[in-house]
Amino acid sequence: MKRYAVTLNDGSVAITTVAIGTIEELMTRIVWPDGKTAVSWKEVSLSDIPTDRTFRDAWKQREDGKVEIDMPKARSIQMAKIRYKRNQLLDETDKEWLKASSRKDTVKLDQVEKEKQRLRDVPQNLQSKVDSCSTPEELKAIDVS
């Protein structure tokens, strides 16, 4: 079964196989999400497709058909993941703050406030580190903790 990397009009890449008919026929039948349309496609082998799906939404297709990671998009995705994780941690500290507040535990309140401020600062503190990454592996290593 042939495998194709399909570049869509928003620059994203989809991988599809053709079980019956031709790729051209398949392209007329596929309804892409969000009104996207196929711009081009090339036959690819499994070795042309990244095995790590962490930055799947940052895939782009090179002229030779090989799929690679678009690092600016991957950096943006990683910052969104950092913010998401930070927000989860902020939610947890909000609960701790409420408990400490109800007990009038000023020491714990101060500790929680400091942690909340540290978490609020995480995105701006990590942005330059994210911007300096040149590989997906370097990006994946950056975490909120």
ZIWOSUL-V86891 format. One record per pair of residues at least 12 apart in sequence whose C-alpha atoms are under 10 Angstrom apart, sorted by the first residue. I is the first residue (numbers start at 0). J is the second residue. D is the distance in whole Angstrom. If there is no record, write none. Layout:
i=I j=J d=D
i=I j=J d=D
This chain:
i=0 j=16 d=7
i=0 j=17 d=6
i=0 j=18 d=6
i=0 j=19 d=9
i=1 j=15 d=9
i=1 j=16 d=6
i=1 j=17 d=6
i=1 j=18 d=8
i=1 j=21 d=10
i=1 j=22 d=9
i=1 j=42 d=7
i=1 j=43 d=8
i=1 j=44 d=8
i=2 j=14 d=7
i=2 j=15 d=6
i=2 j=16 d=4
i=2 j=17 d=7
i=2 j=18 d=9
i=2 j=22 d=9
i=2 j=40 d=10
i=2 j=41 d=8
i=2 j=42 d=6
i=2 j=43 d=6
i=2 j=44 d=7
i=2 j=45 d=8
i=3 j=15 d=5
i=3 j=16 d=6
i=3 j=17 d=8
i=3 j=22 d=8
i=3 j=39 d=10
i=3 j=40 d=6
i=3 j=41 d=5
i=3 j=42 d=4
i=3 j=43 d=5
i=3 j=44 d=8
i=3 j=45 d=10
i=3 j=48 d=10
i=3 j=64 d=9
i=4 j=16 d=9
i=4 j=39 d=8
i=4 j=40 d=6
i=4 j=41 d=6
i=4 j=42 d=6
i=4 j=43 d=6
i=4 j=44 d=9
i=4 j=47 d=9
i=4 j=48 d=8
i=4 j=59 d=9
i=4 j=60 d=7
i=4 j=64 d=7
i=4 j=65 d=8
i=4 j=66 d=7
i=5 j=22 d=10
i=5 j=26 d=9
i=5 j=36 d=10
i=5 j=37 d=6
i=5 j=38 d=7
i=5 j=39 d=6
i=5 j=40 d=4
i=5 j=41 d=7
i=5 j=42 d=9
i=5 j=43 d=10
i=5 j=59 d=9
i=5 j=60 d=8
i=5 j=64 d=9
i=5 j=66 d=10
i=6 j=36 d=9
i=6 j=37 d=6
i=6 j=38 d=6
i=6 j=39 d=5
i=6 j=40 d=6
i=6 j=41 d=9
i=6 j=58 d=10
i=6 j=59 d=7
i=6 j=60 d=7
i=6 j=61 d=10
i=6 j=64 d=10
i=6 j=66 d=10
i=7 j=31 d=9
i=7 j=35 d=6
i=7 j=36 d=5
i=7 j=37 d=4
i=7 j=38 d=5
i=7 j=39 d=7
i=7 j=40 d=9
i=7 j=59 d=10
i=8 j=34 d=9
i=8 j=35 d=6
i=8 j=36 d=6
i=8 j=37 d=6
i=8 j=38 d=6
i=8 j=39 d=9
i=9 j=35 d=7
i=9 j=36 d=8
i=9 j=37 d=9
i=9 j=38 d=9
i=10 j=35 d=10
i=10 j=37 d=10
i=10 j=38 d=9
i=10 j=56 d=10
i=10 j=57 d=9
i=10 j=58 d=9
i=10 j=59 d=7
i=10 j=60 d=9
i=11 j=35 d=9
i=11 j=37 d=10
i=11 j=55 d=9
i=11 j=56 d=7
i=11 j=57 d=7
i=11 j=58 d=6
i=11 j=59 d=6
i=11 j=60 d=8
i=11 j=69 d=10
i=12 j=37 d=9
i=12 j=39 d=10
i=12 j=40 d=9
i=12 j=55 d=9
i=12 j=56 d=8
i=12 j=57 d=8
i=12 j=58 d=6
i=12 j=59 d=6
i=12 j=60 d=7
i=12 j=66 d=8
i=12 j=67 d=10
i=13 j=31 d=10
i=13 j=37 d=9
i=13 j=40 d=9
i=13 j=55 d=9
i=13 j=56 d=9
i=13 j=58 d=9
i=13 j=59 d=9
i=13 j=60 d=10
i=13 j=66 d=10
i=14 j=40 d=9
i=14 j=41 d=10
i=14 j=42 d=10
i=14 j=43 d=9
i=14 j=48 d=9
i=14 j=66 d=10
i=15 j=40 d=10
i=15 j=42 d=10
i=15 j=43 d=10
i=16 j=42 d=9
i=16 j=43 d=10
i=22 j=40 d=8
i=22 j=41 d=9
i=22 j=42 d=9
i=23 j=40 d=9
i=26 j=38 d=10
i=26 j=39 d=10
i=26 j=40 d=9
i=39 j=60 d=10
i=40 j=60 d=9
i=40 j=64 d=8
i=41 j=60 d=9
i=41 j=61 d=10
i=41 j=62 d=9
i=41 j=63 d=8
i=41 j=64 d=6
i=41 j=65 d=9
i=42 j=63 d=10
i=42 j=64 d=7
i=42 j=65 d=9
i=43 j=63 d=9
i=43 j=64 d=6
i=43 j=65 d=7
i=43 j=66 d=9
i=44 j=64 d=9
i=44 j=65 d=8
i=45 j=65 d=10
i=46 j=65 d=8
i=46 j=66 d=9
i=47 j=60 d=10
i=47 j=63 d=9
i=47 j=64 d=7
i=47 j=65 d=5
i=47 j=66 d=6
i=47 j=67 d=8
i=48 j=60 d=9
i=48 j=64 d=9
i=48 j=65 d=7
i=48 j=66 d=5
i=48 j=67 d=7
i=48 j=68 d=10
i=49 j=65 d=9
i=49 j=66 d=7
i=49 j=67 d=7
i=49 j=68 d=8
i=51 j=135 d=9
i=51 j=136 d=10
i=52 j=68 d=10
i=53 j=73 d=9
i=53 j=76 d=9
i=53 j=77 d=9
i=53 j=135 d=8
i=53 j=136 d=10
i=53 j=139 d=8
i=54 j=67 d=10
i=54 j=68 d=7
i=54 j=69 d=9
i=54 j=70 d=9
i=54 j=72 d=8
i=54 j=73 d=6
i=54 j=74 d=9
i=54 j=75 d=10
i=54 j=76 d=7
i=54 j=77 d=8
i=54 j=135 d=8
i=54 j=138 d=10
i=54 j=139 d=9
i=55 j=67 d=10
i=55 j=68 d=8
i=55 j=69 d=10
i=55 j=73 d=9
i=55 j=76 d=10
i=56 j=68 d=9
i=56 j=69 d=9
i=56 j=72 d=8
i=56 j=73 d=8
i=56 j=76 d=8
i=57 j=69 d=5
i=57 j=70 d=7
i=57 j=71 d=8
i=57 j=72 d=5
i=57 j=73 d=5
i=57 j=74 d=9
i=57 j=75 d=9
i=57 j=76 d=8
i=58 j=70 d=9
i=58 j=72 d=8
i=58 j=73 d=9
i=59 j=72 d=10
i=68 j=134 d=9
i=68 j=135 d=8
i=69 j=134 d=10
i=69 j=135 d=9
i=70 j=130 d=9
i=70 j=132 d=8
i=70 j=133 d=7
i=70 j=134 d=7
i=70 j=135 d=7
i=70 j=138 d=9
i=71 j=129 d=10
i=71 j=130 d=8
i=71 j=132 d=10
i=71 j=133 d=9
i=73 j=129 d=10
i=73 j=132 d=10
i=73 j=134 d=9
i=73 j=135 d=7
i=73 j=138 d=8
i=73 j=139 d=10
i=74 j=126 d=9
i=74 j=128 d=10
i=74 j=129 d=6
i=74 j=130 d=7
i=74 j=131 d=9
i=74 j=132 d=8
i=74 j=133 d=9
i=74 j=134 d=10
i=74 j=135 d=9
i=74 j=138 d=7
i=74 j=139 d=10
i=75 j=126 d=10
i=75 j=129 d=9
i=75 j=130 d=9
i=76 j=138 d=10
i=77 j=126 d=10
i=77 j=129 d=8
i=77 j=135 d=9
i=77 j=138 d=7
i=77 j=139 d=7
i=77 j=141 d=8
i=77 j=142 d=9
i=78 j=122 d=7
i=78 j=123 d=10
i=78 j=125 d=8
i=78 j=126 d=7
i=78 j=129 d=7
i=78 j=130 d=10
i=78 j=138 d=9
i=78 j=141 d=9
i=78 j=142 d=10
i=79 j=122 d=9
i=80 j=139 d=10
i=80 j=142 d=9
i=80 j=143 d=9
i=81 j=121 d=8
i=81 j=122 d=7
i=81 j=125 d=9
i=81 j=126 d=10
i=81 j=141 d=8
i=81 j=142 d=7
i=81 j=143 d=6
i=81 j=144 d=10
i=82 j=118 d=9
i=82 j=119 d=9
i=82 j=121 d=8
i=82 j=122 d=6
i=82 j=143 d=8
i=83 j=143 d=10
i=84 j=118 d=10
i=84 j=142 d=9
i=84 j=143 d=7
i=84 j=144 d=9
i=85 j=115 d=10
i=85 j=117 d=10
i=85 j=118 d=6
i=85 j=119 d=8
i=85 j=120 d=9
i=85 j=121 d=7
i=85 j=122 d=8
i=85 j=142 d=9
i=85 j=143 d=6
i=85 j=144 d=9
i=86 j=118 d=8
i=86 j=119 d=9
i=88 j=114 d=10
i=88 j=115 d=9
i=88 j=118 d=8
i=88 j=119 d=10
i=88 j=143 d=9
i=88 j=144 d=10
i=89 j=111 d=10
i=89 j=114 d=9
i=89 j=115 d=6
i=89 j=116 d=9
i=89 j=117 d=10
i=89 j=118 d=7
i=89 j=119 d=8
i=90 j=115 d=9
i=91 j=115 d=10
i=92 j=110 d=10
i=92 j=111 d=6
i=92 j=112 d=8
i=92 j=114 d=8
i=92 j=115 d=7
i=92 j=118 d=9
i=93 j=111 d=8
i=93 j=112 d=9
i=93 j=115 d=8
i=94 j=111 d=10
i=95 j=107 d=8
i=95 j=108 d=8
i=95 j=110 d=10
i=95 j=111 d=7
i=95 j=112 d=10
i=96 j=108 d=6
i=96 j=109 d=9
i=96 j=110 d=9
i=96 j=111 d=6
i=96 j=112 d=8
i=96 j=115 d=9
i=97 j=111 d=10
i=99 j=111 d=9
i=118 j=143 d=8
i=118 j=144 d=9
i=121 j=142 d=9
i=121 j=143 d=7
i=121 j=144 d=9
i=122 j=143 d=8
i=124 j=143 d=10
i=125 j=141 d=8
i=125 j=142 d=9
i=125 j=143 d=8
i=128 j=141 d=8
i=129 j=141 d=7
